[in-house]
C-alpha cells in the first residue's frame, strides 16, 4: 500500500476523497429516509451533477422516484451542491 501511495499520491488521494464524499452522501440519505427505505438505497456513483442510486427492489425504486424532488432539495441544503438529476436503478444487494 505504501508503494501505491508513494507512486501516485495525488491519484490515490483523489480516489479516496471521492469515495469519502460518496459515503457522506450515502450516510445523509440514510439519515433522511425513514425505515425500511433507508437500508434499501445505495449511492452508486456521481456523474457530473447526476447522482446514481441503486435500490434493492422495485418498491424502493418507486418510493425513491416519488421522493426525487424532496431528496434533491435535501441534498442541496445538506451539501450546498446542485444535483440536477437522480437516476435510480434496481440492483439487489449481494447476499451477505
Secondary structure by P-SEA (a helix, b strand, c coil): caaaaaacaaaaaaaaaaaaaaaaaaaaaaaacccccccccccccccccbbbbbbccaaaaaaaaaaaaaaaaaaaaaccccccbbbbbbbccccc
